[in-house]
């Protein structure tokens, strides 16, 4: 059995595989891959055991990240919460894991990283030298019960009470994909990321997401009179809605705008036939955010990113990251924004 490379953006067989495979997510889709390539210059590639002239039966998709600052690597996928290999059997998983271990040019690639939500690949890949690189939790809300039952599962004090407070505050909610909404969203993102001492993603990244996803992307804004106070951005693929970005002006946090927007997104997803709401990943040591997502009735599962070779997970990289955070903490918001435009293509 041989391994072939596929261009997942231009080969129509990739769209068909993603549409039909049960483990496919929004991060496998062509709009997501297009946005990564347009914004950061990452070239996507999928490896498969299917011949070029036959139906695409399996595949694992990567982006080639080439950086003079952080090295050359294959990542599946940058800025994606999770991205499973799309296989139908243990044999296919083993074959592709063996290929990634044995045939990639280690002189060119610093490491290979895979981000599976399904534990099957991790169990298999560990036998071929893949080791844990980062650990998170993944949170998902089941939308199959009716809306009233879902609301009752929300924490009464932390979530339900704040949603009702936001409704009493007469916040104005708007949703869509207009340039005005995008600009208001990004303004809040700059404020939020500055508060956390990290650069915001480039504005063009969000513009490319809007361009590629179209109606599958929704921006929700909450306004107090004419002032934007909170915003979220969601993506949809098949029966799952993904909460990908959120931001707020902490001056207005007492109004409960973010819980209101999340609840509106969840209720809308349920009313339009979605069966799951993906709340995204959380660092395993971020107890506060884990507790917040648990209060939404989300089920949590471990999410482990895997790298080969495992020696690339070095303390030197951790030291550099800590130093950068100290530098970011001293930057004004506009300088952080400019830094984000320069640095994100190196950290995918």
N, C-alpha and C positions, 0 to 999 in steps of 0.2 A: 504494500500500500504506500502511495506517494502522498506528499503534501504540496498543495498548490496555494498560490497567493491570489487574492481577489480584491479588486477595488470596490469597496462596499457602497461608494457614492454612485458609481456609474454602472455597475453590474446589476441589472434588474433582478437577478436571482437572490441578491442579498435582501431586497425589500420583501420578496416572497417568503424567505426563511424567517425574517423578523416578524412578519405578519402572522405566521402560523405556529411559531415555536412557543411553547408554554412558558419558558423562562425569559423570553424577550421582554425588554423594558424600553422606556422612552430613551434611555441612553444608547441603545443599539440602533436607533432610527437614523435615517439619512438626514433629517433636519438637524439633529444634534451633531452629527459628524460634520455636516456642512458648516455649522456655526463654529466648531472647533478649528476647522481648516481656515475659514475666512478670517477669524479673529487672531489666531495664534500661529498660523502657518503649519500646524501639525498635519502630517500626511497619514490618513487612515489606511490600514491594510487588514484584511481578514485571512487567516490560514484555515484551510479545509482539506479534508481527504477526498472530496468530490472532484471528479475530473472536470476540466474546463468546458466540455461539451455536454455534460449531464446536469441533472437537477442538483441544486445545492442542498445537501442533506445535513451539513453541520458547518460550524465555523466559530472561531474565536477572533474577535476584532481588537485591534490595537491602534494607537497613534504613535508615529515615530516622533519622539521629542528630541530635537537636536539643539543643544545649548552649549555655548562656550563657557557659561557660568556654572551649570549644574551637571553637565555631561550628556552623553547620548544614551537614550533608553527607550524601551518599548513599554507603553502603559495602556492598560485596558480598564478604564479609559480615563484620561485627564479630566479633572473637575466633575467627575461622575460619582455619585454616591455608591453605585454598585454596577457590575456588568458581568453577567454570567457567560461562560462558554456555552454556545448553543449546540448541544449534542443530544443524541437520543439513546445512547447506550454507554455503559461503563467502558467498553472497548474503545469507543471513539474518544472518550475523555483521556484514557490512558495513552492512546496513540498521540494525541495532540500535546499532552503534557511531556511525553518522551521527546517529541520533536522540539519543543521549546527548550528543553534541557540540553539536548545533544547537538543540535544543528545550528543554533544561532551563533553568529560570530561574536564571541565574547570580547574580542579586541575592539570591536566597533561599539557594542552596546554595553553600557555600565551594568545594567540589570534589566530584567523583565518583571513587570508587576501586573498581577491579576487581582480583580476585586469581586470575587464571587459572593452572591447572597446565598446561593445553594451550597450546602456543606459538602456535597459529593466531590466537587473538584478539589477542595482542600484536602480531603482524606487521601485522594489519589496522588495529588501533586506533592504531598509531603514525602512520598516514597521516591520522588525524583529530585529531591534537594530543595524544593520550595519551602520557605520558612515565613513565619509571621513577621510582617513589617509594621503594620498599625492595626489597632483594635478599636472597634466602634460598636454601637448598638444601632440596629435598624428598627424603625417604629412604623407600624401600619395599622390603620383603622378599618375594621370590617364595616362596609356600608350596606350589607344585605338586610339587616333589620330596618324597619321603617324609621322615618326621621325622628318621631317622638321618642322611640325607644333608644335611638342613638343619643339624643339630647340627655336622656335620663342617666346614661352611663357616664356623663361628664361630671367631674368633681363639682359638687354643689357650691362650695365656697370660692374656690380659685377660678373656676371657669364659668359655671352658670350665672353666678352673681355678677361677674364682670361683664358678661354679655348683656345682661339686663341693664346694668349701669350704663353701658354704651348706648343702648336703645333709648334710655331716658335722657341721655345727654344730647339727643337729636343730632348725632353725627350724620353727615351726608356721605353716602357710599357711591362711588362710581367705579365702573369696570369696563375694560376694553383693551385696546392696543394702540391708542392714538399717541402721537408724538408728545402731546401735553401730559398725558398720564405717565408716559415713559420718563419724561423729564422730572416730573414731581416724584416719581418713584426713585429715580437716581439721586435726586437731592437728599431724600431721606436716607438712602443707602450710604452716601458720603458721611452724613452725620453719625449714623450708626457705626460704620466701620472705624471712623475717627475715635468714637467713644471706646471702642475695643482695641485701639492702637494697631490696626492693620489696614493696609491700603484697600480701597474699593476695586472691584473688577473694572476693566475699561468700559466706558459707555458703549463703545462699538460692539462689545460682546452682547449686550442686551438688545441693541438694535438688530444685530444679526439673528438672535433668537426669534425676535418678532417677525423678521423677514422670512425665516425658514419655516417656522411653525404655523404662522397664520392663526387660524381660529382655534388651534390646539393649545395656544398660549393665552393666558388671561392675567392682566394686571388689575388688582383691586386696591383702591385708595379710599381712606377715610379722611374726611375734612371736618374741621371745626370751623364753621362758617366758611371762610375761603382759605384757611390754612391747612396744608396737608399734615396729618399727624401720624399716620401709619400706612404701610403698604405691604402687600404680598404679591408674589409672582408664582403662578402654577402652570404646569404643563399637563397635557393629557395624551395618553396612548392607550388605545382600546378601552378597556373597562377600568383603568386606573388613572387617578389624578395625583400628580406629584407636587407637593409643596416644596419649591426649590429655594426661594429667597424671601426674606422678610426683613423689614426695617421700620424704625419709628423715631419720633422725637420724644425723648424721655420726659420732657416738660409736660406732655399730655398723657403719660402712661396711666395715670389714675383714672382716665376715662374708659379704659378697657377696649380701645380701638382694635388692637391686634387680635384678641380673642373673638371679637365680633366679626372681623374679616375672615378669620379661619373658619368660624362657624358658618358664615355665609357661603364660603367656598365648599365646605363639606356638604351642606344642605343642597346646594346647586348640583354638585357632583352626583349626589344620591338621586335627585329628581331627574337627571338626564341619563340614568342607567348605569352609572359607575358602581362597581362593587367593592372598590378598595380606594383608600386615601393614604398615600405614602407620605409620611411626615419627615422622611429623610433620616440621615445618620446623625449620631451624637458621639463625641469622644467618650471613651469608657470612663474617664475620670471627671466628666462634667456632670456631677450629681444633680445640680440645679436644673439643667436643661432636660436631663433624663426624667426627673420628677415631674416637670412641666408637661412633657409629652405623655407620660403615664396617666396624668389627670384627664387626658382626652380619651381615655379608654383604649389607647393603642396597645397592641401586642408587640413586645420587643423580642429581638433575637440578636445573638452575637453576629457581628460582621467583621471578618478578618481579611485584611489585604495580605497577599502573598508575594514574595519576591524570590527570584533566583538570579545569581547566587545570593545566599543569605548574608554573606560577608559585607554586602553593600549597606546594610543597616548599621551605620557607624556612629560612634559618639561624636565624632568631629562634625557631622552634619547637624546633630542636635545642638551642639555648641554654637554653630553658625546661626541657626534659627533663633536661639535665645538672644544672641547679640543683635540680630535684626529687629527683634521685638522691642528691645531697649531703644534702638534708633528710631523706630516708628513711633514710639510713645512720645518722643520729643518733637515730632513733626506737626505743623499746622495742617488743617484739613485739605487745603488746596495742594500743598506739597505732597501729601499722602496720595491724592488723586493722580498727580503726575507720576508718582512712583509706581502706582498700580499699572499705569499704561506701559511702563518699561519692564516691570518685574514678572508679571503673570505668565508670560510665554516661557519663562525659565523654570517655573515651579509646578507645571502640570504633571 
